Structure formats: C-alpha cells, structure tokens
Amino acid sequence: MVAGLNNSLFTTLEGLKRRAKKLSRTTGVPHHEALEQIAQAGGYRDYRQARTCLQTEDRSENMEAGNGSR
C-alpha cells in the first residue's frame, strides 16, 4: 500500500492522475513514479496498463450513454 492513500480506489483515469499528483506533492516523489505507484496500488501492473484499461472503460460508458462519437 502506498503511504498516504486511503482504501478507496480510483475509478477513472483522471482519478488516478489526481491521486498521483497529490502523492507527488506530499512526498516529493517524481510524478512519473507516483503514477506507477498509484496504478500498482490499484491492482494494475503499471501505469500503462491502468491507462489502457481505464480509457477503455470510459469509452464504454460514453457509448452506453449515447455520448460516443462515430
């Protein structure tokens, strides 16, 4: 578990980025490392996998809501 995180998980890519930014600011960890740490704390292999999965989920939700572009 990453220090300074509560047990609630992020559900969007933006949420992951916000948490990484907060971690970076409060601990001095470089932002790219914070992205990796937050992604791994969320159960992903790394930030790249988290980004891919969360972007796919965002697109699916937009299509279901009728907000998808064609």
C-alpha positions in Angstrom: 0.0 0.0 0.0 1.2 3.5 -0.9 1.7 5.7 2.2 -0.9 8.5 2.3 -3.6 6.6 0.5 -6.9 5.7 2.0 -8.6 2.4 1.0 -11.0 4.0 -1.6 -9.9 3.2 -5.2 -10.0 5.5 -8.2 -12.5 4.6 -10.9 -11.3 6.8 -13.7 -8.0 7.7 -15.3 -8.5 11.3 -14.1 -8.9 9.9 -10.5 -5.6 8.0 -10.8 -3.8 11.1 -12.1 -5.2 13.3 -9.3 -4.0 10.8 -6.6 -0.6 10.6 -8.3 -0.3 14.4 -8.3 -1.2 14.5 -4.6 1.3 11.8 -3.8 4.0 13.6 -5.7 3.3 16.9 -4.0 3.1 15.5 -0.5 6.1 13.1 -0.7 8.4 14.7 -3.3 8.3 11.5 -5.4 8.6 12.4 -9.1 5.2 12.5 -10.9 6.0 9.6 -13.2 7.0 7.4 -10.2 3.8 8.4 -8.4 1.7 7.4 -11.4 3.3 3.9 -11.3 2.9 3.6 -7.6 -0.8 4.6 -7.6 -1.5 2.3 -10.6 0.1 -0.6 -8.7 -1.8 0.2 -5.5 -5.0 0.0 -7.6 -4.1 -3.5 -8.8 -2.6 -2.8 -12.2 0.8 -4.0 -13.4 1.9 -0.4 -14.2 0.6 3.0 -15.2 0.4 2.0 -18.9 -1.9 -0.9 -18.1 -4.1 1.2 -15.9 -4.3 3.9 -18.6 -5.3 1.4 -21.2 -8.0 -0.3 -19.0 -9.5 2.9 -17.6 -9.6 4.6 -21.1 -11.4 1.5 -22.4 -14.0 1.7 -19.6 -14.5 5.4 -20.1 -15.2 4.8 -23.8 -17.7 2.0 -23.0 -19.6 4.2 -20.6 -19.8 7.0 -23.1 -21.1 4.7 -25.8 -23.7 3.3 -23.4 -24.8 6.9 -22.6 -25.1 7.8 -26.2 -22.2 10.2 -26.0 -19.8 8.3 -28.2 -18.6 9.9 -31.5 -18.6 7.9 -34.7 
